[in-house]
Amino acid sequence: MNLDSVLFPSEPRSFPFRRGIRTLLRALHILTTGVLLGGHIFVQSQEALMPWLWGSILTGLMLLATDLYASCAILLEARGVAG
């Protein structure tokens, strides 16, 4: 088994409940980024926005991790670059 077949499998890998987990992560990501944006629009303090910033970062990284587990090809596609 070479590195290419590990990083770029011919068929993307999956895991149990992938669709539900990704749906939940995406909903949480939209929620946290929405609150963060709203907090900036309504001039909230940095302390009040910090948990929402970390929530946005963590949910985004977890979404990326689920994509990378399936295949690293996501990094070479437009949707992977666009985020």
mmCIF file of the N, C-alpha and C atoms, coordinates in Angstrom:
data_MODEL
# 
_entry.id   MODEL 
# 
loop_
_atom_site.group_PDB 
_atom_site.id 
_atom_site.type_symbol 
_atom_site.label_atom_id 
_atom_site.label_alt_id 
_atom_site.label_comp_id 
_atom_site.label_asym_id 
_atom_site.label_entity_id 
_atom_site.label_seq_id 
_atom_site.pdbx_PDB_ins_code 
_atom_site.Cartn_x 
_atom_site.Cartn_y 
_atom_site.Cartn_z 
_atom_site.occupancy 
_atom_site.B_iso_or_equiv 
_atom_site.pdbx_formal_charge 
_atom_site.auth_seq_id 
_atom_site.auth_comp_id 
_atom_site.auth_asym_id 
_atom_site.auth_atom_id 
_atom_site.pdbx_PDB_model_num 
ATOM 1   N N  . MET A 1 1  ? 0.853   -1.181 0.000  1.00 0.00 ? 1  MET A N  1 
ATOM 2   C CA . MET A 1 1  ? 0.000   0.000  0.000  1.00 0.00 ? 1  MET A CA 1 
ATOM 3   C C  . MET A 1 1  ? 0.895   1.240  0.000  1.00 0.00 ? 1  MET A C  1 
ATOM 4   N N  . ASN A 1 2  ? 0.790   2.043  -1.050 1.00 0.00 ? 2  ASN A N  1 
ATOM 5   C CA . ASN A 1 2  ? 1.634   3.223  -1.138 1.00 0.00 ? 2  ASN A CA 1 
ATOM 6   C C  . ASN A 1 2  ? 0.890   4.469  -0.639 1.00 0.00 ? 2  ASN A C  1 
ATOM 7   N N  . LEU A 1 3  ? 1.629   5.545  -0.508 1.00 0.00 ? 3  LEU A N  1 
ATOM 8   C CA . LEU A 1 3  ? 1.079   6.778  0.049  1.00 0.00 ? 3  LEU A CA 1 
ATOM 9   C C  . LEU A 1 3  ? -0.039  7.339  -0.819 1.00 0.00 ? 3  LEU A C  1 
ATOM 10  N N  . ASP A 1 4  ? 0.092   7.238  -2.138 1.00 0.00 ? 4  ASP A N  1 
ATOM 11  C CA . ASP A 1 4  ? -0.948  7.746  -3.031 1.00 0.00 ? 4  ASP A CA 1 
ATOM 12  C C  . ASP A 1 4  ? -2.290  7.076  -2.778 1.00 0.00 ? 4  ASP A C  1 
ATOM 13  N N  . SER A 1 5  ? -2.281  5.771  -2.585 1.00 0.00 ? 5  SER A N  1 
ATOM 14  C CA . SER A 1 5  ? -3.545  5.065  -2.370 1.00 0.00 ? 5  SER A CA 1 
ATOM 15  C C  . SER A 1 5  ? -4.140  5.378  -1.002 1.00 0.00 ? 5  SER A C  1 
ATOM 16  N N  . VAL A 1 6  ? -3.316  5.785  -0.051 1.00 0.00 ? 6  VAL A N  1 
ATOM 17  C CA . VAL A 1 6  ? -3.829  6.178  1.268  1.00 0.00 ? 6  VAL A CA 1 
ATOM 18  C C  . VAL A 1 6  ? -4.434  7.576  1.205  1.00 0.00 ? 6  VAL A C  1 
ATOM 19  N N  . LEU A 1 7  ? -3.731  8.501  0.571  1.00 0.00 ? 7  LEU A N  1 
ATOM 20  C CA . LEU A 1 7  ? -4.210  9.878  0.504  1.00 0.00 ? 7  LEU A CA 1 
ATOM 21  C C  . LEU A 1 7  ? -5.319  10.072 -0.531 1.00 0.00 ? 7  LEU A C  1 
ATOM 22  N N  . PHE A 1 8  ? -5.247  9.339  -1.629 1.00 0.00 ? 8  PHE A N  1 
ATOM 23  C CA . PHE A 1 8  ? -6.204  9.489  -2.720 1.00 0.00 ? 8  PHE A CA 1 
ATOM 24  C C  . PHE A 1 8  ? -6.787  8.128  -3.104 1.00 0.00 ? 8  PHE A C  1 
ATOM 25  N N  . PRO A 1 9  ? -7.660  7.565  -2.257 1.00 0.00 ? 9  PRO A N  1 
ATOM 26  C CA . PRO A 1 9  ? -8.237  6.256  -2.592 1.00 0.00 ? 9  PRO A CA 1 
ATOM 27  C C  . PRO A 1 9  ? -9.115  6.352  -3.834 1.00 0.00 ? 9  PRO A C  1 
ATOM 28  N N  . SER A 1 10 ? -9.225  5.244  -4.577 1.00 0.00 ? 10 SER A N  1 
ATOM 29  C CA . SER A 1 10 ? -10.050 5.256  -5.788 1.00 0.00 ? 10 SER A CA 1 
ATOM 30  C C  . SER A 1 10 ? -11.524 5.515  -5.447 1.00 0.00 ? 10 SER A C  1 
ATOM 31  N N  . GLU A 1 11 ? -11.975 4.994  -4.329 1.00 0.00 ? 11 GLU A N  1 
ATOM 32  C CA . GLU A 1 11 ? -13.329 5.271  -3.834 1.00 0.00 ? 11 GLU A CA 1 
ATOM 33  C C  . GLU A 1 11 ? -13.182 6.001  -2.498 1.00 0.00 ? 11 GLU A C  1 
ATOM 34  N N  . PRO A 1 12 ? -13.826 7.160  -2.341 1.00 0.00 ? 12 PRO A N  1 
ATOM 35  C CA . PRO A 1 12 ? -13.713 7.885  -1.059 1.00 0.00 ? 12 PRO A CA 1 
ATOM 36  C C  . PRO A 1 12 ? -14.155 7.025  0.118  1.00 0.00 ? 12 PRO A C  1 
ATOM 37  N N  . ARG A 1 13 ? -13.423 7.146  1.231  1.00 0.00 ? 13 ARG A N  1 
ATOM 38  C CA . ARG A 1 13 ? -13.766 6.410  2.438  1.00 0.00 ? 13 ARG A CA 1 
ATOM 39  C C  . ARG A 1 13 ? -14.993 7.028  3.096  1.00 0.00 ? 13 ARG A C  1 
ATOM 40  N N  . SER A 1 14 ? -15.661 6.259  3.907  1.00 0.00 ? 14 SER A N  1 
ATOM 41  C CA . SER A 1 14 ? -16.813 6.744  4.654  1.00 0.00 ? 14 SER A CA 1 
ATOM 42  C C  . SER A 1 14 ? -16.741 6.182  6.063  1.00 0.00 ? 14 SER A C  1 
ATOM 43  N N  . PHE A 1 15 ? -17.660 6.595  6.922  1.00 0.00 ? 15 PHE A N  1 
ATOM 44  C CA . PHE A 1 15 ? -17.759 6.064  8.269  1.00 0.00 ? 15 PHE A CA 1 
ATOM 45  C C  . PHE A 1 15 ? -19.221 6.089  8.680  1.00 0.00 ? 15 PHE A C  1 
ATOM 46  N N  . PRO A 1 16 ? -19.588 5.322  9.698  1.00 0.00 ? 16 PRO A N  1 
ATOM 47  C CA . PRO A 1 16 ? -21.001 5.270  10.096 1.00 0.00 ? 16 PRO A CA 1 
ATOM 48  C C  . PRO A 1 16 ? -21.540 6.652  10.477 1.00 0.00 ? 16 PRO A C  1 
ATOM 49  N N  . PHE A 1 17 ? -22.756 6.930  10.057 1.00 0.00 ? 17 PHE A N  1 
ATOM 50  C CA . PHE A 1 17 ? -23.460 8.170  10.376 1.00 0.00 ? 17 PHE A CA 1 
ATOM 51  C C  . PHE A 1 17 ? -22.777 9.415  9.799  1.00 0.00 ? 17 PHE A C  1 
ATOM 52  N N  . ARG A 1 18 ? -21.993 9.244  8.747  1.00 0.00 ? 18 ARG A N  1 
ATOM 53  C CA . ARG A 1 18 ? -21.261 10.368 8.141  1.00 0.00 ? 18 ARG A CA 1 
ATOM 54  C C  . ARG A 1 18 ? -22.202 11.499 7.741  1.00 0.00 ? 18 ARG A C  1 
ATOM 55  N N  . ARG A 1 19 ? -23.280 11.149 7.055  1.00 0.00 ? 19 ARG A N  1 
ATOM 56  C CA . ARG A 1 19 ? -24.199 12.179 6.579  1.00 0.00 ? 19 ARG A CA 1 
ATOM 57  C C  . ARG A 1 19 ? -24.805 12.968 7.744  1.00 0.00 ? 19 ARG A C  1 
ATOM 58  N N  . GLY A 1 20 ? -25.259 12.294 8.773  1.00 0.00 ? 20 GLY A N  1 
ATOM 59  C CA . GLY A 1 20 ? -25.844 12.972 9.932  1.00 0.00 ? 20 GLY A CA 1 
ATOM 60  C C  . GLY A 1 20 ? -24.839 13.824 10.679 1.00 0.00 ? 20 GLY A C  1 
ATOM 61  N N  . ILE A 1 21 ? -23.636 13.305 10.831 1.00 0.00 ? 21 ILE A N  1 
ATOM 62  C CA . ILE A 1 21 ? -22.591 14.056 11.528 1.00 0.00 ? 21 ILE A CA 1 
ATOM 63  C C  . ILE A 1 21 ? -22.221 15.306 10.751 1.00 0.00 ? 21 ILE A C  1 
ATOM 64  N N  . ARG A 1 22 ? -22.073 15.165 9.433  1.00 0.00 ? 22 ARG A N  1 
ATOM 65  C CA . ARG A 1 22 ? -21.740 16.339 8.612  1.00 0.00 ? 22 ARG A CA 1 
ATOM 66  C C  . ARG A 1 22 ? -22.871 17.365 8.616  1.00 0.00 ? 22 ARG A C  1 
ATOM 67  N N  . THR A 1 23 ? -24.112 16.898 8.618  1.00 0.00 ? 23 THR A N  1 
ATOM 68  C CA . THR A 1 23 ? -25.255 17.822 8.675  1.00 0.00 ? 23 THR A CA 1 
ATOM 69  C C  . THR A 1 23 ? -25.251 18.585 9.998  1.00 0.00 ? 23 THR A C  1 
ATOM 70  N N  . LEU A 1 24 ? -25.008 17.876 11.090 1.00 0.00 ? 24 LEU A N  1 
ATOM 71  C CA . LEU A 1 24 ? -24.947 18.520 12.397 1.00 0.00 ? 24 LEU A CA 1 
ATOM 72  C C  . LEU A 1 24 ? -23.790 19.518 12.466 1.00 0.00 ? 24 LEU A C  1 
ATOM 73  N N  . LEU A 1 25 ? -22.613 19.116 11.989 1.00 0.00 ? 25 LEU A N  1 
ATOM 74  C CA . LEU A 1 25 ? -21.456 20.021 11.995 1.00 0.00 ? 25 LEU A CA 1 
ATOM 75  C C  . LEU A 1 25 ? -21.711 21.258 11.148 1.00 0.00 ? 25 LEU A C  1 
ATOM 76  N N  . ARG A 1 26 ? -22.315 21.074 9.979  1.00 0.00 ? 26 ARG A N  1 
ATOM 77  C CA . ARG A 1 26 ? -22.601 22.221 9.117  1.00 0.00 ? 26 ARG A CA 1 
ATOM 78  C C  . ARG A 1 26 ? -23.595 23.172 9.778  1.00 0.00 ? 26 ARG A C  1 
ATOM 79  N N  . ALA A 1 27 ? -24.627 22.626 10.418 1.00 0.00 ? 27 ALA A N  1 
ATOM 80  C CA . ALA A 1 27 ? -25.606 23.471 11.115 1.00 0.00 ? 27 ALA A CA 1 
ATOM 81  C C  . ALA A 1 27 ? -24.940 24.245 12.255 1.00 0.00 ? 27 ALA A C  1 
ATOM 82  N N  . LEU A 1 28 ? -24.090 23.566 13.016 1.00 0.00 ? 28 LEU A N  1 
ATOM 83  C CA . LEU A 1 28 ? -23.375 24.250 14.099 1.00 0.00 ? 28 LEU A CA 1 
ATOM 84  C C  . LEU A 1 28 ? -22.417 25.306 13.560 1.00 0.00 ? 28 LEU A C  1 
ATOM 85  N N  . HIS A 1 29 ? -21.786 25.010 12.431 1.00 0.00 ? 29 HIS A N  1 
ATOM 86  C CA . HIS A 1 29 ? -20.868 25.975 11.822 1.00 0.00 ? 29 HIS A CA 1 
ATOM 87  C C  . HIS A 1 29 ? -21.627 27.225 11.347 1.00 0.00 ? 29 HIS A C  1 
ATOM 88  N N  . ILE A 1 30 ? -22.759 27.014 10.732 1.00 0.00 ? 30 ILE A N  1 
ATOM 89  C CA . ILE A 1 30 ? -23.577 28.159 10.283 1.00 0.00 ? 30 ILE A CA 1 
ATOM 90  C C  . ILE A 1 30 ? -24.059 28.964 11.484 1.00 0.00 ? 30 ILE A C  1 
ATOM 91  N N  . LEU A 1 31 ? -24.480 28.283 12.546 1.00 0.00 ? 31 LEU A N  1 
ATOM 92  C CA . LEU A 1 31 ? -24.929 28.964 13.759 1.00 0.00 ? 31 LEU A CA 1 
ATOM 93  C C  . LEU A 1 31 ? -23.816 29.812 14.362 1.00 0.00 ? 31 LEU A C  1 
ATOM 94  N N  . THR A 1 32 ? -22.647 29.218 14.564 1.00 0.00 ? 32 THR A N  1 
ATOM 95  C CA . THR A 1 32 ? -21.565 29.942 15.227 1.00 0.00 ? 32 THR A CA 1 
ATOM 96  C C  . THR A 1 32 ? -21.045 31.105 14.373 1.00 0.00 ? 32 THR A C  1 
ATOM 97  N N  . THR A 1 33 ? -20.917 30.893 13.068 1.00 0.00 ? 33 THR A N  1 
ATOM 98  C CA . THR A 1 33 ? -20.441 31.999 12.226 1.00 0.00 ? 33 THR A CA 1 
ATOM 99  C C  . THR A 1 33 ? -21.497 33.090 12.102 1.00 0.00 ? 33 THR A C  1 
ATOM 100 N N  . GLY A 1 34 ? -22.771 32.708 12.113 1.00 0.00 ? 34 GLY A N  1 
ATOM 101 C CA . GLY A 1 34 ? -23.842 33.702 12.066 1.00 0.00 ? 34 GLY A CA 1 
ATOM 102 C C  . GLY A 1 34 ? -23.863 34.578 13.309 1.00 0.00 ? 34 GLY A C  1 
ATOM 103 N N  . VAL A 1 35 ? -23.721 33.952 14.470 1.00 0.00 ? 35 VAL A N  1 
ATOM 104 C CA . VAL A 1 35 ? -23.684 34.722 15.718 1.00 0.00 ? 35 VAL A CA 1 
ATOM 105 C C  . VAL A 1 35 ? -22.439 35.599 15.757 1.00 0.00 ? 35 VAL A C  1 
ATOM 106 N N  . LEU A 1 36 ? -21.312 35.069 15.289 1.00 0.00 ? 36 LEU A N  1 
ATOM 107 C CA . LEU A 1 36 ? -20.070 35.849 15.256 1.00 0.00 ? 36 LEU A CA 1 
ATOM 108 C C  . LEU A 1 36 ? -20.229 37.076 14.360 1.00 0.00 ? 36 LEU A C  1 
ATOM 109 N N  . LEU A 1 37 ? -20.782 36.885 13.176 1.00 0.00 ? 37 LEU A N  1 
ATOM 110 C CA . LEU A 1 37 ? -21.005 38.019 12.274 1.00 0.00 ? 37 LEU A CA 1 
ATOM 111 C C  . LEU A 1 37 ? -21.977 39.021 12.879 1.00 0.00 ? 37 LEU A C  1 
ATOM 112 N N  . GLY A 1 38 ? -23.071 38.513 13.438 1.00 0.00 ? 38 GLY A N  1 
ATOM 113 C CA . GLY A 1 38 ? -24.039 39.407 14.075 1.00 0.00 ? 38 GLY A CA 1 
ATOM 114 C C  . GLY A 1 38 ? -23.431 40.175 15.231 1.00 0.00 ? 38 GLY A C  1 
ATOM 115 N N  . GLY A 1 39 ? -22.570 39.520 15.978 1.00 0.00 ? 39 GLY A N  1 
ATOM 116 C CA . GLY A 1 39 ? -21.899 40.195 17.088 1.00 0.00 ? 39 GLY A CA 1 
ATOM 117 C C  . GLY A 1 39 ? -21.005 41.324 16.610 1.00 0.00 ? 39 GLY A C  1 
ATOM 118 N N  . HIS A 1 40 ? -20.361 41.126 15.470 1.00 0.00 ? 40 HIS A N  1 
ATOM 119 C CA . HIS A 1 40 ? -19.541 42.208 14.908 1.00 0.00 ? 40 HIS A CA 1 
ATOM 120 C C  . HIS A 1 40 ? -20.427 43.340 14.396 1.00 0.00 ? 40 HIS A C  1 
ATOM 121 N N  . ILE A 1 41 ? -21.526 42.997 13.759 1.00 0.00 ? 41 ILE A N  1 
ATOM 122 C CA . ILE A 1 41 ? -22.437 44.026 13.239 1.00 0.00 ? 41 ILE A CA 1 
ATOM 123 C C  . ILE A 1 41 ? -23.006 44.873 14.371 1.00 0.00 ? 41 ILE A C  1 
ATOM 124 N N  . PHE A 1 42 ? -23.351 44.222 15.490 1.00 0.00 ? 42 PHE A N  1 
ATOM 125 C CA . PHE A 1 42 ? -23.942 44.933 16.621 1.00 0.00 ? 42 PHE A CA 1 
ATOM 126 C C  . PHE A 1 42 ? -22.905 45.328 17.678 1.00 0.00 ? 42 PHE A C  1 
ATOM 127 N N  . VAL A 1 43 ? -21.647 45.344 17.293 1.00 0.00 ? 43 VAL A N  1 
ATOM 128 C CA . VAL A 1 43 ? -20.529 45.861 18.085 1.00 0.00 ? 43 VAL A CA 1 
ATOM 129 C C  . VAL A 1 43 ? -20.505 45.267 19.495 1.00 0.00 ? 43 VAL A C  1 
ATOM 130 N N  . GLN A 1 44 ? -20.435 43.962 19.563 1.00 0.00 ? 44 GLN A N  1 
ATOM 131 C CA . GLN A 1 44 ? -20.308 43.282 20.850 1.00 0.00 ? 44 GLN A CA 1 
ATOM 132 C C  . GLN A 1 44 ? -18.835 43.233 21.260 1.00 0.00 ? 44 GLN A C  1 
ATOM 133 N N  . SER A 1 45 ? -18.610 43.008 22.520 1.00 0.00 ? 45 SER A N  1 
ATOM 134 C CA . SER A 1 45 ? -17.229 42.995 23.028 1.00 0.00 ? 45 SER A CA 1 
ATOM 135 C C  . SER A 1 45 ? -16.482 41.759 22.526 1.00 0.00 ? 45 SER A C  1 
ATOM 136 N N  . GLN A 1 46 ? -15.174 41.880 22.524 1.00 0.00 ? 46 GLN A N  1 
ATOM 137 C CA . GLN A 1 46 ? -14.326 40.776 22.092 1.00 0.00 ? 46 GLN A CA 1 
ATOM 138 C C  . GLN A 1 46 ? -14.523 39.559 22.998 1.00 0.00 ? 46 GLN A C  1 
ATOM 139 N N  . GLU A 1 47 ? -14.703 39.787 24.283 1.00 0.00 ? 47 GLU A N  1 
ATOM 140 C CA . GLU A 1 47 ? -14.898 38.685 25.227 1.00 0.00 ? 47 GLU A CA 1 
ATOM 141 C C  . GLU A 1 47 ? -16.184 37.920 24.927 1.00 0.00 ? 47 GLU A C  1 
ATOM 142 N N  . ALA A 1 48 ? -17.219 38.626 24.517 1.00 0.00 ? 48 ALA A N  1 
ATOM 143 C CA . ALA A 1 48 ? -18.493 37.978 24.216 1.00 0.00 ? 48 ALA A CA 1 
ATOM 144 C C  . ALA A 1 48 ? -18.421 37.171 22.923 1.00 0.00 ? 48 ALA A C  1 
ATOM 145 N N  . LEU A 1 49 ? -17.581 37.594 21.994 1.00 0.00 ? 49 LEU A N  1 
ATOM 146 C CA . LEU A 1 49 ? -17.491 36.928 20.701 1.00 0.00 ? 49 LEU A CA 1 
ATOM 147 C C  . LEU A 1 49 ? -16.475 35.796 20.651 1.00 0.00 ? 49 LEU A C  1 
ATOM 148 N N  . MET A 1 50 ? -15.569 35.745 21.602 1.00 0.00 ? 50 MET A N  1 
ATOM 149 C CA . MET A 1 50 ? -14.496 34.750 21.562 1.00 0.00 ? 50 MET A CA 1 
ATOM 150 C C  . MET A 1 50 ? -15.008 33.302 21.535 1.00 0.00 ? 50 MET A C  1 
ATOM 151 N N  . PRO A 1 51 ? -15.997 32.905 22.337 1.00 0.00 ? 51 PRO A N  1 
ATOM 152 C CA . PRO A 1 51 ? -16.490 31.524 22.236 1.00 0.00 ? 51 PRO A CA 1 
ATOM 153 C C  . PRO A 1 51 ? -17.077 31.203 20.857 1.00 0.00 ? 51 PRO A C  1 
ATOM 154 N N  . TRP A 1 52 ? -17.709 32.174 20.239 1.00 0.00 ? 52 TRP A N  1 
ATOM 155 C CA . TRP A 1 52 ? -18.294 31.961 18.911 1.00 0.00 ? 52 TRP A CA 1 
ATOM 156 C C  . TRP A 1 52 ? -17.214 31.853 17.848 1.00 0.00 ? 52 TRP A C  1 
ATOM 157 N N  . LEU A 1 53 ? -16.132 32.599 18.024 1.00 0.00 ? 53 LEU A N  1 
ATOM 158 C CA . LEU A 1 53 ? -14.992 32.480 17.107 1.00 0.00 ? 53 LEU A CA 1 
ATOM 159 C C  . LEU A 1 53 ? -14.395 31.080 17.199 1.00 0.00 ? 53 LEU A C  1 
ATOM 160 N N  . TRP A 1 54 ? -14.161 30.595 18.419 1.00 0.00 ? 54 TRP A N  1 
ATOM 161 C CA . TRP A 1 54 ? -13.597 29.258 18.592 1.00 0.00 ? 54 TRP A CA 1 
ATOM 162 C C  . TRP A 1 54 ? -14.558 28.187 18.093 1.00 0.00 ? 54 TRP A C  1 
ATOM 163 N N  . GLY A 1 55 ? -15.853 28.392 18.300 1.00 0.00 ? 55 GLY A N  1 
ATOM 164 C CA . GLY A 1 55 ? -16.838 27.447 17.771 1.00 0.00 ? 55 GLY A CA 1 
ATOM 165 C C  . GLY A 1 55 ? -16.795 27.391 16.253 1.00 0.00 ? 55 GLY A C  1 
ATOM 166 N N  . SER A 1 56 ? -16.659 28.540 15.617 1.00 0.00 ? 56 SER A N  1 
ATOM 167 C CA . SER A 1 56 ? -16.564 28.598 14.158 1.00 0.00 ? 56 SER A CA 1 
ATOM 168 C C  . SER A 1 56 ? -15.314 27.882 13.653 1.00 0.00 ? 56 SER A C  1 
ATOM 169 N N  . ILE A 1 57 ? -14.208 28.134 14.318 1.00 0.00 ? 57 ILE A N  1 
ATOM 170 C CA . ILE A 1 57 ? -12.948 27.506 13.913 1.00 0.00 ? 57 ILE A CA 1 
ATOM 171 C C  . ILE A 1 57 ? -13.026 25.987 14.093 1.00 0.00 ? 57 ILE A C  1 
ATOM 172 N N  . LEU A 1 58 ? -13.498 25.544 15.253 1.00 0.00 ? 58 LEU A N  1 
ATOM 173 C CA . LEU A 1 58 ? -13.538 24.105 15.537 1.00 0.00 ? 58 LEU A CA 1 
ATOM 174 C C  . LEU A 1 58 ? -14.498 23.357 14.623 1.00 0.00 ? 58 LEU A C  1 
ATOM 175 N N  . THR A 1 59 ? -15.690 23.904 14.388 1.00 0.00 ? 59 THR A N  1 
ATOM 176 C CA . THR A 1 59 ? -16.636 23.212 13.511 1.00 0.00 ? 59 THR A CA 1 
ATOM 177 C C  . THR A 1 59 ? -16.123 23.198 12.075 1.00 0.00 ? 59 THR A C  1 
ATOM 178 N N  . GLY A 1 60 ? -15.474 24.265 11.647 1.00 0.00 ? 60 GLY A N  1 
ATOM 179 C CA . GLY A 1 60 ? -14.889 24.292 10.307 1.00 0.00 ? 60 GLY A CA 1 
ATOM 180 C C  . GLY A 1 60 ? -13.783 23.267 10.153 1.00 0.00 ? 60 GLY A C  1 
ATOM 181 N N  . LEU A 1 61 ? -12.942 23.145 11.170 1.00 0.00 ? 61 LEU A N  1 
ATOM 182 C CA . LEU A 1 61 ? -11.867 22.148 11.124 1.00 0.00 ? 61 LEU A CA 1 
ATOM 183 C C  . LEU A 1 61 ? -12.423 20.726 11.153 1.00 0.00 ? 61 LEU A C  1 
ATOM 184 N N  . MET A 1 62 ? -13.483 20.509 11.910 1.00 0.00 ? 62 MET A N  1 
ATOM 185 C CA . MET A 1 62 ? -14.077 19.172 11.951 1.00 0.00 ? 62 MET A CA 1 
ATOM 186 C C  . MET A 1 62 ? -14.723 18.823 10.608 1.00 0.00 ? 62 MET A C  1 
ATOM 187 N N  . LEU A 1 63 ? -15.341 19.794 9.956  1.00 0.00 ? 63 LEU A N  1 
ATOM 188 C CA . LEU A 1 63 ? -15.873 19.551 8.612  1.00 0.00 ? 63 LEU A CA 1 
ATOM 189 C C  . LEU A 1 63 ? -14.746 19.216 7.640  1.00 0.00 ? 63 LEU A C  1 
ATOM 190 N N  . LEU A 1 64 ? -13.666 19.957 7.723  1.00 0.00 ? 64 LEU A N  1 
ATOM 191 C CA . LEU A 1 64 ? -12.508 19.677 6.863  1.00 0.00 ? 64 LEU A CA 1 
ATOM 192 C C  . LEU A 1 64 ? -11.949 18.288 7.148  1.00 0.00 ? 64 LEU A C  1 
ATOM 193 N N  . ALA A 1 65 ? -11.899 17.911 8.412  1.00 0.00 ? 65 ALA A N  1 
ATOM 194 C CA . ALA A 1 65 ? -11.374 16.592 8.773  1.00 0.00 ? 65 ALA A CA 1 
ATOM 195 C C  . ALA A 1 65 ? -12.222 15.469 8.190  1.00 0.00 ? 65 ALA A C  1 
ATOM 196 N N  . THR A 1 66 ? -13.541 15.634 8.167  1.00 0.00 ? 66 THR A N  1 
ATOM 197 C CA . THR A 1 66 ? -14.391 14.594 7.577  1.00 0.00 ? 66 THR A CA 1 
ATOM 198 C C  . THR A 1 66 ? -14.148 14.493 6.077  1.00 0.00 ? 66 THR A C  1 
ATOM 199 N N  . ASP A 1 67 ? -13.907 15.624 5.441  1.00 0.00 ? 67 ASP A N  1 
ATOM 200 C CA . ASP A 1 67 ? -13.594 15.601 4.011  1.00 0.00 ? 67 ASP A CA 1 
ATOM 201 C C  . ASP A 1 67 ? -12.226 14.966 3.751  1.00 0.00 ? 67 ASP A C  1 
ATOM 202 N N  . LEU A 1 68 ? -11.249 15.303 4.570  1.00 0.00 ? 68 LEU A N  1 
ATOM 203 C CA . LEU A 1 68 ? -9.902  14.750 4.384  1.00 0.00 ? 68 LEU A CA 1 
ATOM 204 C C  . LEU A 1 68 ? -9.863  13.251 4.658  1.00 0.00 ? 68 LEU A C  1 
ATOM 205 N N  . TYR A 1 69 ? -10.703 12.791 5.567  1.00 0.00 ? 69 TYR A N  1 
ATOM 206 C CA . TYR A 1 69 ? -10.764 11.354 5.824  1.00 0.00 ? 69 TYR A CA 1 
ATOM 207 C C  . TYR A 1 69 ? -11.258 10.617 4.583  1.00 0.00 ? 69 TYR A C  1 
ATOM 208 N N  . ALA A 1 70 ? -12.245 11.189 3.915  1.00 0.00 ? 70 ALA A N  1 
ATOM 209 C CA . ALA A 1 70 ? -12.770 10.553 2.704  1.00 0.00 ? 70 ALA A CA 1 
ATOM 210 C C  . ALA A 1 70 ? -11.687 10.484 1.639  1.00 0.00 ? 70 ALA A C  1 
ATOM 211 N N  . SER A 1 71 ? -11.007 11.588 1.397  1.00 0.00 ? 71 SER A N  1 
ATOM 212 C CA . SER A 1 71 ? -9.928  11.637 0.413  1.00 0.00 ? 71 SER A CA 1 
ATOM 213 C C  . SER A 1 71 ? -9.274  13.011 0.476  1.00 0.00 ? 71 SER A C  1 
ATOM 214 N N  . CYS A 1 72 ? -7.975  13.042 0.317  1.00 0.00 ? 72 CYS A N  1 
ATOM 215 C CA . CYS A 1 72 ? -7.260  14.326 0.289  1.00 0.00 ? 72 CYS A CA 1 
ATOM 216 C C  . CYS A 1 72 ? -7.459  15.054 -1.037 1.00 0.00 ? 72 CYS A C  1 
ATOM 217 N N  . ALA A 1 73 ? -8.169  14.428 -1.963 1.00 0.00 ? 73 ALA A N  1 
ATOM 218 C CA . ALA A 1 73 ? -8.445  15.066 -3.245 1.00 0.00 ? 73 ALA A CA 1 
ATOM 219 C C  . ALA A 1 73 ? -9.248  16.343 -3.061 1.00 0.00 ? 73 ALA A C  1 
ATOM 220 N N  . ILE A 1 74 ? -9.936  16.480 -1.941 1.00 0.00 ? 74 ILE A N  1 
ATOM 221 C CA . ILE A 1 74 ? -10.715 17.684 -1.665 1.00 0.00 ? 74 ILE A CA 1 
ATOM 222 C C  . ILE A 1 74 ? -9.822  18.929 -1.719 1.00 0.00 ? 74 ILE A C  1 
ATOM 223 N N  . LEU A 1 75 ? -8.556  18.770 -1.377 1.00 0.00 ? 75 LEU A N  1 
ATOM 224 C CA . LEU A 1 75 ? -7.628  19.903 -1.391 1.00 0.00 ? 75 LEU A CA 1 
ATOM 225 C C  . LEU A 1 75 ? -7.293  20.361 -2.805 1.00 0.00 ? 75 LEU A C  1 
ATOM 226 N N  . LEU A 1 76 ? -7.540  19.504 -3.778 1.00 0.00 ? 76 LEU A N  1 
ATOM 227 C CA . LEU A 1 76 ? -7.218  19.834 -5.163 1.00 0.00 ? 76 LEU A CA 1 
ATOM 228 C C  . LEU A 1 76 ? -8.461  20.247 -5.957 1.00 0.00 ? 76 LEU A C  1 
ATOM 229 N N  . GLU A 1 77 ? -9.615  20.237 -5.311 1.00 0.00 ? 77 GLU A N  1 
ATOM 230 C CA . GLU A 1 77 ? -10.864 20.600 -5.982 1.00 0.00 ? 77 GLU A CA 1 
ATOM 231 C C  . GLU A 1 77 ? -11.266 22.019 -5.615 1.00 0.00 ? 77 GLU A C  1 
ATOM 232 N N  . ALA A 1 78 ? -12.051 22.647 -6.447 1.00 0.00 ? 78 ALA A N  1 
ATOM 233 C CA . ALA A 1 78 ? -12.480 24.024 -6.200 1.00 0.00 ? 78 ALA A CA 1 
ATOM 234 C C  . ALA A 1 78 ? -13.281 24.129 -4.902 1.00 0.00 ? 78 ALA A C  1 
ATOM 235 N N  . ARG A 1 79 ? -14.129 23.122 -4.603 1.00 0.00 ? 79 ARG A N  1 
ATOM 236 C CA . ARG A 1 79 ? -14.933 23.220 -3.372 1.00 0.00 ? 79 ARG A CA 1 
ATOM 237 C C  . ARG A 1 79 ? -14.048 23.098 -2.138 1.00 0.00 ? 79 ARG A C  1 
ATOM 238 N N  . GLY A 1 80 ? -12.929 22.403 -2.213 1.00 0.00 ? 80 GLY A N  1 
ATOM 239 C CA . GLY A 1 80 ? -12.022 22.311 -1.085 1.00 0.00 ? 80 GLY A CA 1 
ATOM 240 C C  . GLY A 1 80 ? -11.266 23.596 -0.862 1.00 0.00 ? 80 GLY A C  1 
ATOM 241 N N  . VAL A 1 81 ? -10.905 24.266 -1.919 1.00 0.00 ? 81 VAL A N  1 
ATOM 242 C CA . VAL A 1 81 ? -10.193 25.529 -1.835 1.00 0.00 ? 81 VAL A CA 1 
ATOM 243 C C  . VAL A 1 81 ? -11.119 26.641 -1.368 1.00 0.00 ? 81 VAL A C  1 
ATOM 244 N N  . ALA A 1 82 ? -12.371 26.607 -1.856 1.00 0.00 ? 82 ALA A N  1 
ATOM 245 C CA . ALA A 1 82 ? -13.344 27.647 -1.507 1.00 0.00 ? 82 ALA A CA 1 
ATOM 246 C C  . ALA A 1 82 ? -13.799 27.525 -0.066 1.00 0.00 ? 82 ALA A C  1 
ATOM 247 N N  . GLY A 1 83 ? -13.693 26.343 0.505  1.00 0.00 ? 83 GLY A N  1 
ATOM 248 C CA . GLY A 1 83 ? -13.996 26.198 1.922  1.00 0.00 ? 83 GLY A CA 1 
ATOM 249 C C  . GLY A 1 83 ? -15.339 25.678 2.182  1.00 0.00 ? 83 GLY A C  1 
# 
